[in-house]
Amino acid sequence: MPSNTRVSDLAAATPTTRDRYIDLLRVASLGTVVLGHWLMAAVTVDTDGRAEVGNLLAVEPGLQLLTWVLQIMPVFFFVGGFSHALSYRSLARKADGPAYAAFLRARLQRLLRPTMVFIAVWGAGALAVQLLGGGGPLTDVAARLVAQPLWFIGIYLAMVAFTPPLLRLHERYGWGAFAALVAAAAGVDVLRFAAGVPFVEFLNFAFVWLAVHQLGFLRADGRLGTPAVPAALAVAGLASAAALVVFGPYPLSMVGMPGEKISNMSPPTAALLCHGMWLVGAVELLRGPGTRLVNRPRVWRGVIAANGVAMTAFLWHLTAMLGVYGVLLALDVPLPAPASAAWWAQAPLRIAAAAVVTAVLVALFRTVEQPTATKPTATKPTATKPTATKPTATEPATDRPARAARRVSGPVAALGVTLALFGVLGLSMVGFGGLLEGHTALLVAVRVTAPAAVVMAAVGWLLVEAAAPRHRRRMRAR
């Protein structure tokens, strides 16, 4: 976490035009996800001494209704759409050439760097445990579970990659672009459930989440500003989600449940999209009081501090939780039956311990989340206009390679984010266990292994980093 002086400086330097409520939503949504994971985890030990991690919502199905409020990941993706629209437009105005590669690197630097460190640490640890033949009752389970939240990173990578073309569609069609994505998601479910078309359901990883992301574009242009619009969005989303669950094949829970044949989350369904619409409408209706809250100096300083380490905390929070359970098992502390009175009495202590361990892990790894500072290249003032982007016969030969590099930077960045996306998604499904045995998982219709997923993620990250120059080239005076 940034030092108090640093946080105070950032808070004092915040421009009055900044939408602080968006920052509050970003922190609150990730914090809710972390707290939900800590609470839902129900670890038990079988007669052979092996640990299993279940889900509290499976033990107490009546609690699944809470996911209609606490499954708040759509809000994070909505916030992402708002931020991506502003960021890309700003870069497009300033860029000397195509802005795509610069946009990818700027948005993904604080995402991929802590993710790749997480993958490297867990990959090395899991490999060392396997080579040494060690481990405890939770080792195999932990190696699989800690990678599961990486699906969120993969989806977010896709959102960043698709921002420029979808933003152009938004600027041309507005609500029509959002409606088209909603219709596509509904069409996928019709093909899936009514026609039994295989593998088509995986398209909704794009259509559902990109539709929520598109709502962020609409907010960036002020199209959710009047209370009537978010109210209509909330009512329509909630009513549609309820109807789909009551009359359709969709489960009640808006998070994945162990052993269920149909999940609203993986792959996403039209019911989850309606849930996202209702949540976005709800948080927009709360914009007024939320803005007043975050304008308080102490609250705003807390939001700034949390935003600076949010991704690191998200990546390591399951490691912390499983570490707490591992210590309890090592000390032979009895684990109460999930959802029992003793289990609920122990829950606050487990969550507090997990928060402490997460804070320690954040302190160790938070520096990799900070953006790399780069010194701007000095330029000589000149009264002439900048040279045209199209090379001319008088253009110096030294400038032509730079322009050629900018032309290929976009495709290189696109290839990089694609590889990183599939690598991270693949790793979220196969986990870190069985690295030497070649364990596989099905990613869409392709079998992937953990080593292959790690290589794809690493190569993709390096391509994104290399595609956009860190310094703008010096402009030649005419």
C-alpha positions as a Markdown table, in Angstrom:
| # | Residue | x | y | z |
|---|---|---|---|---|
| 1 | Met | 0.0 | 0.0 | 0.0 |
| 2 | Pro | 1.3 | 3.5 | -0.8 |
| 3 | Ser | 2.8 | 5.4 | 2.1 |
| 4 | Asn | 0.5 | 7.9 | 4.0 |
| 5 | Thr | 2.5 | 10.8 | 2.5 |
| 6 | Arg | 2.0 | 9.5 | -1.0 |
| 7 | Val | -1.7 | 8.9 | -0.6 |
| 8 | Ser | -2.1 | 12.3 | 0.9 |
| 9 | Asp | -0.3 | 13.9 | -2.1 |
| 10 | Leu | -2.4 | 12.0 | -4.6 |
| 11 | Ala | -5.6 | 12.9 | -2.7 |
| 12 | Ala | -4.6 | 16.6 | -2.7 |
| 13 | Ala | -3.7 | 16.5 | -6.4 |
| 14 | Thr | -7.0 | 14.9 | -7.5 |
| 15 | Pro | -8.7 | 17.1 | -10.1 |
| 16 | Thr | -12.2 | 18.2 | -9.4 |
| 17 | Thr | -13.3 | 16.7 | -12.7 |
| 18 | Arg | -12.4 | 13.2 | -11.7 |
| 19 | Asp | -15.3 | 10.8 | -11.2 |
| 20 | Arg | -14.4 | 9.5 | -7.7 |
| 21 | Tyr | -17.5 | 7.3 | -7.6 |
| 22 | Ile | -16.1 | 5.1 | -10.3 |
| 23 | Asp | -13.0 | 4.6 | -8.2 |
| 24 | Leu | -15.2 | 3.7 | -5.2 |
| 25 | Leu | -17.1 | 1.1 | -7.3 |
| 26 | Arg | -13.9 | -0.5 | -8.5 |
| 27 | Val | -12.6 | -1.0 | -4.9 |
| 28 | Ala | -16.0 | -2.0 | -3.5 |
| 29 | Ser | -16.6 | -4.6 | -6.3 |
| 30 | Leu | -13.2 | -6.3 | -5.9 |
| 31 | Gly | -13.5 | -6.1 | -2.1 |
| 32 | Thr | -16.9 | -7.8 | -2.2 |
| 33 | Val | -15.5 | -10.6 | -4.4 |
| 34 | Val | -12.7 | -11.2 | -2.0 |
| 35 | Leu | -14.9 | -11.2 | 1.1 |
| 36 | Gly | -17.4 | -13.5 | -0.7 |
| 37 | His | -14.6 | -16.1 | -1.6 |
| 38 | Trp | -13.4 | -16.1 | 2.0 |
| 39 | Leu | -16.9 | -16.6 | 3.4 |
| 40 | Met | -18.0 | -19.3 | 0.9 |
| 41 | Ala | -15.1 | -21.5 | 1.3 |
| 42 | Ala | -16.0 | -24.6 | 3.3 |
| 43 | Val | -13.0 | -26.8 | 4.0 |
| 44 | Thr | -13.6 | -30.4 | 5.3 |
| 45 | Val | -11.4 | -33.4 | 5.9 |
| 46 | Asp | -12.4 | -36.9 | 4.8 |
| 47 | Thr | -11.6 | -40.1 | 6.6 |
| 48 | Asp | -8.3 | -40.5 | 4.7 |
| 49 | Gly | -7.1 | -37.1 | 5.9 |
| 50 | Arg | -7.5 | -35.4 | 2.6 |
| 51 | Ala | -8.9 | -31.9 | 2.5 |
| 52 | Glu | -11.7 | -30.8 | 0.3 |
| 53 | Val | -12.9 | -27.3 | -0.4 |
| 54 | Gly | -16.6 | -27.0 | -0.8 |
| 55 | Asn | -19.0 | -24.1 | -1.2 |
| 56 | Leu | -21.2 | -22.8 | 1.6 |
| 57 | Leu | -23.9 | -22.0 | -0.9 |
| 58 | Ala | -24.2 | -25.7 | -1.8 |
| 59 | Val | -24.5 | -26.6 | 1.9 |
| 60 | Glu | -27.1 | -23.9 | 2.5 |
| 61 | Pro | -29.0 | -23.5 | -0.8 |
| 62 | Gly | -31.2 | -20.8 | 0.7 |
| 63 | Leu | -28.2 | -18.5 | 0.8 |
| 64 | Gln | -27.9 | -18.6 | -3.0 |
| 65 | Leu | -30.4 | -15.7 | -3.3 |
| 66 | Leu | -27.7 | -13.5 | -1.7 |
| 67 | Thr | -25.7 | -13.9 | -5.0 |
| 68 | Trp | -28.2 | -11.6 | -6.6 |
| 69 | Val | -26.6 | -8.8 | -4.6 |
| 70 | Leu | -23.1 | -10.1 | -3.9 |
| 71 | Gln | -22.2 | -11.4 | -7.3 |
| 72 | Ile | -20.9 | -7.9 | -8.1 |
| 73 | Met | -18.2 | -8.7 | -10.8 |
| 74 | Pro | -20.5 | -7.1 | -13.5 |
| 75 | Val | -20.0 | -3.8 | -11.7 |
| 76 | Phe | -16.2 | -4.1 | -12.1 |
| 77 | Phe | -16.5 | -4.8 | -15.8 |
| 78 | Phe | -18.9 | -1.8 | -16.1 |
| 79 | Val | -16.4 | 0.4 | -14.4 |
| 80 | Gly | -13.7 | -1.0 | -16.8 |
| 81 | Gly | -15.8 | 0.1 | -19.8 |
| 82 | Phe | -16.1 | 3.6 | -18.5 |
| 83 | Ser | -12.3 | 3.9 | -17.8 |
| 84 | His | -11.3 | 2.3 | -21.1 |
| 85 | Ala | -13.4 | 4.7 | -23.1 |
| 86 | Leu | -11.8 | 7.7 | -21.4 |
| 87 | Ser | -8.3 | 6.3 | -21.6 |
| 88 | Tyr | -8.4 | 5.3 | -25.3 |
| 89 | Arg | -9.9 | 8.6 | -26.4 |
| 90 | Ser | -7.2 | 10.5 | -24.5 |
| 91 | Leu | -4.4 | 8.4 | -26.1 |
| 92 | Ala | -6.0 | 8.7 | -29.5 |
| 93 | Arg | -5.9 | 12.5 | -29.2 |
| 94 | Lys | -2.3 | 12.6 | -28.1 |
| 95 | Ala | -0.8 | 9.7 | -30.1 |
| 96 | Asp | 1.7 | 10.3 | -32.9 |
| 97 | Gly | 0.3 | 7.4 | -35.0 |
| 98 | Pro | -1.9 | 4.4 | -34.1 |
| 99 | Ala | -2.9 | 4.4 | -30.5 |
| 100 | Tyr | -3.9 | 0.7 | -30.1 |
| 101 | Ala | -0.5 | -0.6 | -28.9 |
| 102 | Ala | 0.0 | 2.3 | -26.6 |
| 103 | Phe | -3.5 | 1.8 | -25.2 |
| 104 | Leu | -3.0 | -1.9 | -24.6 |
| 105 | Arg | 0.3 | -1.4 | -22.8 |
| 106 | Ala | -1.0 | 1.4 | -20.7 |
| 107 | Arg | -4.1 | -0.5 | -19.6 |
| 108 | Leu | -2.4 | -3.9 | -19.2 |
| 109 | Gln | 0.8 | -2.9 | -17.4 |
| 110 | Arg | -0.8 | -2.9 | -13.9 |
| 111 | Leu | -2.7 | -6.0 | -14.8 |
| 112 | Leu | -0.2 | -8.4 | -16.4 |
| 113 | Arg | 2.9 | -7.6 | -14.3 |
| 114 | Pro | 1.4 | -8.7 | -11.0 |
| 115 | Thr | -0.4 | -11.6 | -12.7 |
| 116 | Met | 2.9 | -12.9 | -14.2 |
| 117 | Val | 4.6 | -12.6 | -10.9 |
| 118 | Phe | 1.8 | -14.5 | -9.3 |
| 119 | Ile | 2.1 | -17.2 | -11.9 |
| 120 | Ala | 5.8 | -17.4 | -11.6 |
| 121 | Val | 5.8 | -17.7 | -7.8 |
| 122 | Trp | 3.0 | -20.3 | -7.7 |
| 123 | Gly | 4.4 | -22.2 | -10.7 |
| 124 | Ala | 7.9 | -22.4 | -9.1 |
| 125 | Gly | 6.4 | -23.4 | -5.7 |
| 126 | Ala | 4.1 | -26.1 | -7.2 |
| 127 | Leu | 7.0 | -27.5 | -9.2 |
| 128 | Ala | 9.3 | -27.6 | -6.2 |
| 129 | Val | 6.7 | -29.3 | -4.1 |
| 130 | Gln | 6.2 | -32.0 | -6.8 |
| 131 | Leu | 9.9 | -32.6 | -7.3 |
| 132 | Leu | 10.6 | -32.9 | -3.6 |
| 133 | Gly | 7.6 | -35.1 | -3.1 |
| 134 | Gly | 6.2 | -33.0 | -0.2 |
| 135 | Gly | 3.0 | -31.2 | 0.4 |
| 136 | Gly | 0.2 | -31.3 | 2.9 |
| 137 | Pro | -3.5 | -32.2 | 2.9 |
| 138 | Leu | -4.4 | -29.0 | 1.1 |
| 139 | Thr | -1.5 | -28.9 | -1.4 |
| 140 | Asp | -3.3 | -30.4 | -4.4 |
| 141 | Val | -6.5 | -28.5 | -3.7 |
| 142 | Ala | -4.6 | -25.2 | -3.3 |
| 143 | Ala | -2.6 | -25.7 | -6.5 |
| 144 | Arg | -5.9 | -26.0 | -8.4 |
| 145 | Leu | -8.0 | -23.4 | -6.6 |
| 146 | Val | -5.7 | -20.5 | -6.5 |
| 147 | Ala | -5.6 | -20.3 | -10.3 |
| 148 | Gln | -9.4 | -20.1 | -10.7 |
| 149 | Pro | -9.7 | -16.3 | -10.2 |
| 150 | Leu | -7.4 | -15.9 | -13.2 |
| 151 | Trp | -10.5 | -16.2 | -15.4 |
| 152 | Phe | -11.3 | -12.7 | -14.4 |
| 153 | Ile | -7.9 | -11.5 | -15.7 |
| 154 | Gly | -8.5 | -13.3 | -19.0 |
| 155 | Ile | -12.0 | -11.7 | -19.5 |
| 156 | Tyr | -10.6 | -8.3 | -18.7 |
| 157 | Leu | -7.8 | -8.8 | -21.2 |
| 158 | Ala | -10.5 | -9.4 | -23.9 |
| 159 | Met | -12.3 | -6.3 | -22.8 |
| 160 | Val | -9.2 | -4.1 | -23.2 |
| 161 | Ala | -8.4 | -5.7 | -26.6 |
| 162 | Phe | -11.9 | -5.1 | -28.0 |
| 163 | Thr | -12.3 | -1.6 | -26.7 |
| 164 | Pro | -11.3 | 0.3 | -29.8 |
| 165 | Pro | -13.6 | -1.5 | -32.3 |
| 166 | Leu | -16.5 | -1.6 | -29.8 |
| 167 | Leu | -16.0 | 2.0 | -28.9 |
| 168 | Arg | -16.3 | 2.9 | -32.6 |
| 169 | Leu | -19.6 | 0.9 | -32.8 |
| 170 | His | -20.8 | 2.7 | -29.7 |
| 171 | Glu | -20.0 | 6.1 | -31.1 |
| 172 | Arg | -22.0 | 5.2 | -34.2 |
| 173 | Tyr | -24.9 | 3.3 | -32.8 |
| 174 | Gly | -25.1 | 4.1 | -29.1 |
| 175 | Trp | -27.7 | 2.0 | -27.3 |
| 176 | Gly | -28.0 | -0.1 | -30.5 |
| 177 | Ala | -24.5 | -1.5 | -30.0 |
| 178 | Phe | -25.4 | -2.6 | -26.5 |
| 179 | Ala | -28.7 | -4.1 | -27.7 |
| 180 | Ala | -26.9 | -6.1 | -30.4 |
| 181 | Leu | -24.7 | -7.7 | -27.8 |
| 182 | Val | -27.7 | -8.5 | -25.6 |
| 183 | Ala | -29.5 | -10.1 | -28.6 |
| 184 | Ala | -26.4 | -12.1 | -29.5 |
| 185 | Ala | -26.1 | -13.4 | -25.9 |
| 186 | Ala | -29.8 | -14.4 | -25.9 |
| 187 | Gly | -29.4 | -16.0 | -29.3 |
| 188 | Val | -26.5 | -18.1 | -28.0 |
| 189 | Asp | -28.7 | -19.4 | -25.2 |
| 190 | Val | -31.5 | -20.3 | -27.6 |
| 191 | Leu | -29.0 | -22.3 | -29.7 |
| 192 | Arg | -27.6 | -23.9 | -26.6 |
| 193 | Phe | -30.8 | -24.9 | -24.7 |
| 194 | Ala | -33.4 | -25.2 | -27.5 |
| 195 | Ala | -31.3 | -26.5 | -30.4 |
| 196 | Gly | -28.5 | -28.3 | -28.5 |
| 197 | Val | -25.7 | -26.8 | -30.6 |
| 198 | Pro | -22.4 | -27.9 | -29.1 |
| 199 | Phe | -19.8 | -25.4 | -27.9 |
| 200 | Val | -21.9 | -22.4 | -28.9 |
| 201 | Glu | -22.3 | -21.4 | -25.2 |
| 202 | Phe | -18.6 | -20.4 | -25.0 |
| 203 | Leu | -19.4 | -17.4 | -27.2 |
| 204 | Asn | -21.2 | -15.8 | -24.3 |
| 205 | Phe | -17.9 | -15.3 | -22.5 |
| 206 | Ala | -17.6 | -12.5 | -25.0 |
| 207 | Phe | -21.2 | -11.4 | -25.6 |
| 208 | Val | -22.3 | -11.3 | -22.0 |
| 209 | Trp | -19.3 | -9.6 | -20.5 |
| 210 | Leu | -18.8 | -7.2 | -23.4 |
| 211 | Ala | -22.4 | -6.1 | -23.2 |
| 212 | Val | -21.8 | -5.1 | -19.5 |
| 213 | His | -18.6 | -3.4 | -20.6 |
| 214 | Gln | -20.6 | -1.5 | -23.3 |
| 215 | Leu | -22.7 | 0.0 | -20.5 |
| 216 | Gly | -19.6 | 1.7 | -19.3 |
| 217 | Phe | -19.2 | 3.4 | -22.7 |
| 218 | Leu | -22.7 | 4.7 | -22.3 |
| 219 | Arg | -22.0 | 6.1 | -18.9 |
| 220 | Ala | -18.8 | 7.7 | -20.2 |
| 221 | Asp | -21.0 | 9.6 | -22.7 |
| 222 | Gly | -23.5 | 10.6 | -20.0 |
| 223 | Arg | -26.3 | 8.4 | -21.3 |
| 224 | Leu | -27.0 | 7.0 | -17.9 |
| 225 | Gly | -27.2 | 10.4 | -16.3 |
| 226 | Thr | -30.9 | 10.8 | -15.7 |
| 227 | Pro | -32.5 | 8.7 | -12.9 |
| 228 | Ala | -35.1 | 7.2 | -15.3 |
| 229 | Val | -32.5 | 5.4 | -17.4 |
| 230 | Pro | -30.7 | 3.4 | -14.6 |
| 231 | Ala | -34.1 | 2.8 | -12.9 |
| 232 | Ala | -35.4 | 1.3 | -16.1 |
| 233 | Leu | -32.2 | -0.8 | -16.5 |
| 234 | Ala | -32.5 | -2.1 | -12.9 |
| 235 | Val | -36.2 | -3.0 | -13.1 |
| 236 | Ala | -35.9 | -4.6 | -16.6 |
| 237 | Gly | -32.8 | -6.5 | -15.6 |
| 238 | Leu | -34.1 | -7.8 | -12.3 |
| 239 | Ala | -37.5 | -8.8 | -13.7 |
| 240 | Ser | -35.9 | -10.5 | -16.7 |
| 241 | Ala | -33.4 | -12.4 | -14.5 |
| 242 | Ala | -36.2 | -13.6 | -12.2 |
| 243 | Ala | -38.3 | -14.7 | -15.2 |
| 244 | Leu | -35.5 | -16.6 | -16.7 |
| 245 | Val | -34.7 | -18.4 | -13.5 |
| 246 | Val | -38.4 | -19.2 | -12.7 |
| 247 | Phe | -39.5 | -20.3 | -16.2 |
| 248 | Gly | -36.2 | -21.2 | -17.8 |
| 249 | Pro | -33.4 | -23.7 | -17.3 |
| 250 | Tyr | -31.2 | -21.3 | -15.3 |
| 251 | Pro | -30.1 | -21.9 | -11.7 |
| 252 | Leu | -30.8 | -19.5 | -8.9 |
| 253 | Ser | -27.2 | -18.9 | -8.0 |
| 254 | Met | -25.4 | -16.2 | -9.9 |
| 255 | Val | -22.1 | -17.9 | -9.1 |
| 256 | Gly | -20.9 | -21.3 | -10.1 |
| 257 | Met | -21.9 | -24.2 | -7.9 |
| 258 | Pro | -20.0 | -27.5 | -7.6 |
| 259 | Gly | -21.6 | -30.4 | -9.5 |
| 260 | Glu | -24.3 | -28.3 | -11.2 |
| 261 | Lys | -25.1 | -29.2 | -14.8 |
| 262 | Ile | -25.8 | -25.6 | -15.8 |
| 263 | Ser | -24.0 | -22.6 | -14.4 |
| 264 | Asn | -24.8 | -19.0 | -14.8 |
| 265 | Met | -21.2 | -18.1 | -14.7 |
| 266 | Ser | -19.2 | -20.6 | -16.7 |
| 267 | Pro | -20.1 | -20.0 | -19.4 |
| 268 | Pro | -22.1 | -16.9 | -18.7 |
| 269 | Thr | -25.8 | -17.0 | -19.5 |
| 270 | Ala | -28.5 | -14.4 | -20.5 |
| 271 | Ala | -29.7 | -14.6 | -16.8 |
| 272 | Leu | -26.3 | -13.4 | -15.7 |
| 273 | Leu | -26.4 | -10.6 | -18.2 |
| 274 | Cys | -29.8 | -9.5 | -16.9 |
| 275 | His | -28.3 | -9.7 | -13.4 |
| 276 | Gly | -25.5 | -7.4 | -14.5 |
| 277 | Met | -28.0 | -4.9 | -16.0 |
| 278 | Trp | -29.9 | -4.8 | -12.7 |
| 279 | Leu | -26.7 | -4.2 | -10.7 |
| 280 | Val | -25.5 | -1.5 | -13.0 |
| 281 | Gly | -28.8 | 0.3 | -12.8 |
| 282 | Ala | -28.8 | -0.1 | -9.0 |
| 283 | Val | -25.3 | 1.4 | -8.5 |
| 284 | Glu | -26.1 | 4.2 | -10.8 |
| 285 | Leu | -29.2 | 5.1 | -8.8 |
| 286 | Leu | -26.8 | 5.3 | -5.8 |
| 287 | Arg | -24.4 | 7.6 | -7.6 |
| 288 | Gly | -25.5 | 10.7 | -5.6 |
| 289 | Pro | -25.0 | 9.4 | -2.1 |
| 290 | Gly | -21.9 | 7.4 | -3.2 |
| 291 | Thr | -20.3 | 10.5 | -4.6 |
| 292 | Arg | -21.0 | 12.5 | -1.4 |
| 293 | Leu | -19.4 | 9.6 | 0.6 |
| 294 | Val | -16.2 | 9.4 | -1.5 |
| 295 | Asn | -15.8 | 13.2 | -1.5 |
| 296 | Arg | -15.0 | 12.9 | 2.2 |
| 297 | Pro | -11.2 | 13.3 | 2.5 |
| 298 | Arg | -10.6 | 10.3 | 4.7 |
| 299 | Val | -12.8 | 8.0 | 2.5 |
| 300 | Trp | -11.1 | 9.3 | -0.7 |
| 301 | Arg | -7.6 | 8.6 | 0.8 |
| 302 | Gly | -8.7 | 5.1 | 1.6 |
| 303 | Val | -10.0 | 4.5 | -1.9 |
| 304 | Ile | -6.7 | 5.7 | -3.4 |
| 305 | Ala | -4.7 | 3.5 | -1.1 |
| 306 | Ala | -6.9 | 0.4 | -1.9 |
| 307 | Asn | -6.9 | 1.1 | -5.7 |
| 308 | Gly | -3.1 | 1.0 | -5.6 |
| 309 | Val | -3.0 | -2.6 | -4.4 |
| 310 | Ala | -6.4 | -3.9 | -5.5 |
| 311 | Met | -5.1 | -6.3 | -8.2 |
| 312 | Thr | -2.3 | -7.7 | -6.0 |
| 313 | Ala | -4.8 | -8.3 | -3.2 |
| 314 | Phe | -7.2 | -10.0 | -5.6 |
| 315 | Leu | -4.5 | -12.3 | -7.0 |
| 316 | Trp | -3.3 | -13.5 | -3.6 |
| 317 | His | -6.5 | -13.5 | -1.5 |
| 318 | Leu | -7.2 | -17.2 | -2.1 |
| 319 | Thr | -3.6 | -18.1 | -1.3 |
| 320 | Ala | -4.0 | -16.3 | 2.1 |
| 321 | Met | -7.3 | -18.1 | 2.8 |
| 322 | Leu | -6.0 | -21.5 | 2.0 |
| 323 | Gly | -2.8 | -20.7 | 4.0 |
| 324 | Val | -5.0 | -20.0 | 7.1 |
| 325 | Tyr | -6.8 | -23.3 | 6.6 |
| 326 | Gly | -3.5 | -25.1 | 6.1 |
| 327 | Val | -2.2 | -23.7 | 9.5 |
| 328 | Leu | -5.4 | -24.9 | 11.2 |
| 329 | Leu | -5.0 | -28.4 | 9.8 |
| 330 | Ala | -1.3 | -28.5 | 10.7 |
| 331 | Leu | -2.2 | -27.5 | 14.3 |
| 332 | Asp | -5.0 | -30.1 | 14.4 |
| 333 | Val | -7.6 | -27.4 | 15.1 |
| 334 | Pro | -11.0 | -29.1 | 14.6 |
| 335 | Leu | -12.9 | -27.7 | 11.6 |
| 336 | Pro | -16.6 | -27.4 | 12.3 |
| 337 | Ala | -19.2 | -28.7 | 9.9 |
| 338 | Pro | -19.9 | -26.0 | 7.3 |
| 339 | Ala | -22.9 | -23.8 | 8.1 |
| 340 | Ser | -23.1 | -25.1 | 11.7 |
| 341 | Ala | -23.2 | -22.7 | 14.7 |
| 342 | Ala | -19.6 | -23.4 | 15.5 |
| 343 | Trp | -18.6 | -22.8 | 11.8 |
| 344 | Trp | -20.3 | -19.4 | 11.8 |
| 345 | Ala | -18.7 | -18.5 | 15.2 |
| 346 | Gln | -15.3 | -19.3 | 13.7 |
| 347 | Ala | -15.8 | -17.5 | 10.4 |
| 348 | Pro | -14.9 | -13.9 | 11.6 |
| 349 | Leu | -11.6 | -15.2 | 13.0 |
| 350 | Arg | -10.8 | -17.0 | 9.8 |
| 351 | Ile | -11.6 | -14.0 | 7.7 |
| 352 | Ala | -9.6 | -11.7 | 9.9 |
| 353 | Ala | -6.6 | -14.1 | 9.7 |
| 354 | Ala | -7.0 | -14.2 | 5.9 |
| 355 | Ala | -7.0 | -10.4 | 5.8 |
| 356 | Val | -3.8 | -10.2 | 7.8 |
| 357 | Val | -2.0 | -12.8 | 5.5 |
| 358 | Thr | -3.3 | -11.0 | 2.4 |
| 359 | Ala | -1.9 | -7.7 | 3.8 |
| 360 | Val | 1.5 | -9.4 | 4.3 |
| 361 | Leu | 1.4 | -10.8 | 0.7 |
| 362 | Val | 0.4 | -7.3 | -0.6 |
| 363 | Ala | 3.4 | -5.8 | 1.2 |
| 364 | Leu | 5.7 | -8.3 | -0.5 |
| 365 | Phe | 4.3 | -8.0 | -4.0 |
| 366 | Arg | 2.7 | -4.6 | -4.3 |
| 367 | Thr | 5.6 | -2.9 | -6.0 |
| 368 | Val | 5.1 | -4.9 | -9.2 |
| 369 | Glu | 1.6 | -3.4 | -9.5 |
| 370 | Gln | 2.9 | 0.2 | -9.6 |
| 371 | Pro | 3.3 | 1.5 | -13.2 |
| 372 | Thr | 6.8 | 1.9 | -14.5 |
| 373 | Ala | 7.8 | 5.5 | -14.4 |
| 374 | Thr | 9.3 | 6.8 | -17.7 |
| 375 | Lys | 10.9 | 10.1 | -18.3 |
| 376 | Pro | 9.4 | 12.1 | -21.1 |
| 377 | Thr | 11.7 | 12.8 | -24.1 |
| 378 | Ala | 12.6 | 16.4 | -24.3 |
| 379 | Thr | 11.6 | 18.2 | -27.5 |
| 380 | Lys | 12.9 | 21.4 | -29.0 |
| 381 | Pro | 10.3 | 24.1 | -29.4 |
| 382 | Thr | 9.6 | 25.0 | -33.0 |
| 383 | Ala | 7.2 | 27.3 | -34.7 |
| 384 | Thr | 6.5 | 24.9 | -37.5 |
| 385 | Lys | 3.7 | 22.3 | -37.6 |
| 386 | Pro | 4.5 | 18.6 | -36.9 |
| 387 | Thr | 5.4 | 16.6 | -39.9 |
| 388 | Ala | 2.7 | 14.7 | -41.6 |
| 389 | Thr | 2.3 | 11.1 | -40.7 |
| 390 | Lys | 2.7 | 10.1 | -44.4 |
| 391 | Pro | 6.4 | 9.8 | -45.4 |
| 392 | Thr | 7.5 | 12.3 | -48.0 |
| 393 | Ala | 10.4 | 12.4 | -50.3 |
| 394 | Thr | 12.2 | 14.9 | -47.9 |
| 395 | Glu | 11.6 | 12.8 | -44.8 |
| 396 | Pro | 14.8 | 11.7 | -43.2 |
| 397 | Ala | 15.6 | 8.1 | -43.6 |
| 398 | Thr | 16.0 | 7.7 | -39.8 |
| 399 | Asp | 12.3 | 8.5 | -39.4 |
| 400 | Arg | 11.0 | 5.9 | -41.8 |
| 401 | Pro | 11.9 | 2.8 | -39.7 |
| 402 | Ala | 10.1 | 4.5 | -36.7 |
| 403 | Arg | 6.9 | 4.9 | -38.8 |
| 404 | Ala | 7.2 | 1.4 | -40.1 |
| 405 | Ala | 7.5 | 0.1 | -36.5 |
| 406 | Arg | 4.4 | 2.0 | -35.5 |
| 407 | Arg | 2.5 | 0.4 | -38.3 |
| 408 | Val | 3.3 | -3.1 | -37.1 |
| 409 | Ser | 2.9 | -2.3 | -33.4 |
| 410 | Gly | -0.8 | -2.7 | -33.5 |
| 411 | Pro | -0.8 | -6.3 | -34.9 |
| 412 | Val | 2.0 | -7.3 | -32.6 |
| 413 | Ala | 0.1 | -6.0 | -29.6 |
| 414 | Ala | -3.1 | -7.7 | -30.7 |
| 415 | Leu | -1.2 | -11.0 | -31.0 |
| 416 | Gly | 0.3 | -10.5 | -27.6 |
| 417 | Val | -3.0 | -9.8 | -25.8 |
| 418 | Thr | -4.5 | -12.8 | -27.6 |
| 419 | Leu | -1.8 | -15.2 | -26.4 |
| 420 | Ala | -2.0 | -13.7 | -22.9 |
| 421 | Leu | -5.7 | -14.1 | -22.8 |
| 422 | Phe | -5.7 | -17.8 | -23.8 |
| 423 | Gly | -2.8 | -18.5 | -21.5 |
| 424 | Val | -4.4 | -16.9 | -18.5 |
| 425 | Leu | -7.8 | -18.5 | -19.2 |
| 426 | Gly | -6.2 | -21.9 | -19.7 |
| 427 | Leu | -4.2 | -21.7 | -16.5 |
| 428 | Ser | -7.4 | -20.7 | -14.6 |
| 429 | Met | -8.9 | -24.0 | -15.7 |
| 430 | Val | -6.0 | -26.4 | -15.3 |
| 431 | Gly | -4.3 | -24.9 | -12.2 |
| 432 | Phe | -0.8 | -25.5 | -11.0 |
| 433 | Gly | -1.1 | -29.1 | -10.0 |
| 434 | Gly | 0.4 | -32.0 | -12.0 |
| 435 | Leu | 2.9 | -29.8 | -13.9 |
| 436 | Leu | 5.1 | -32.8 | -14.6 |
| 437 | Glu | 2.3 | -35.2 | -15.4 |
| 438 | Gly | 0.8 | -33.1 | -18.2 |
| 439 | His | -2.6 | -32.6 | -16.6 |
| 440 | Thr | -5.0 | -31.0 | -19.1 |
| 441 | Ala | -8.2 | -29.0 | -19.0 |
| 442 | Leu | -10.7 | -28.2 | -21.8 |
| 443 | Leu | -10.5 | -24.6 | -22.9 |
| 444 | Val | -13.5 | -24.2 | -25.3 |
| 445 | Ala | -12.7 | -27.1 | -27.5 |
| 446 | Val | -8.9 | -27.4 | -27.0 |
| 447 | Arg | -7.0 | -29.3 | -24.3 |
| 448 | Val | -4.4 | -27.2 | -22.6 |
| 449 | Thr | -1.7 | -28.0 | -20.1 |
| 450 | Ala | -0.3 | -25.7 | -17.4 |
| 451 | Pro | 3.2 | -25.3 | -18.9 |
| 452 | Ala | 1.7 | -24.4 | -22.3 |
| 453 | Ala | -0.6 | -21.9 | -20.7 |
| 454 | Val | 2.3 | -20.3 | -18.8 |
| 455 | Val | 4.3 | -20.0 | -22.0 |
| 456 | Met | 1.4 | -18.4 | -23.9 |
| 457 | Ala | 0.8 | -15.9 | -21.1 |
| 458 | Ala | 4.5 | -15.0 | -20.8 |
| 459 | Val | 5.0 | -14.6 | -24.5 |
| 460 | Gly | 1.8 | -12.5 | -24.8 |
| 461 | Trp | 2.9 | -10.2 | -22.0 |
| 462 | Leu | 6.3 | -9.7 | -23.6 |
| 463 | Leu | 4.8 | -8.9 | -27.0 |
| 464 | Val | 2.4 | -6.3 | -25.4 |
| 465 | Glu | 5.3 | -4.7 | -23.6 |
| 466 | Ala | 7.5 | -4.6 | -26.7 |
| 467 | Ala | 4.8 | -3.4 | -29.1 |
| 468 | Ala | 4.4 | 0.1 | -27.7 |
| 469 | Pro | 7.5 | 2.3 | -27.3 |
| 470 | Arg | 8.2 | 3.6 | -23.8 |
| 471 | His | 9.3 | 7.0 | -25.1 |
| 472 | Arg | 7.9 | 9.1 | -27.8 |
| 473 | Arg | 10.5 | 9.8 | -30.4 |
| 474 | Arg | 12.1 | 13.2 | -30.5 |
| 475 | Met | 10.3 | 15.4 | -33.1 |
| 476 | Arg | 12.7 | 16.8 | -35.6 |
| 477 | Ala | 12.7 | 20.6 | -36.0 |
| 478 | Arg | 12.1 | 21.8 | -39.5 |
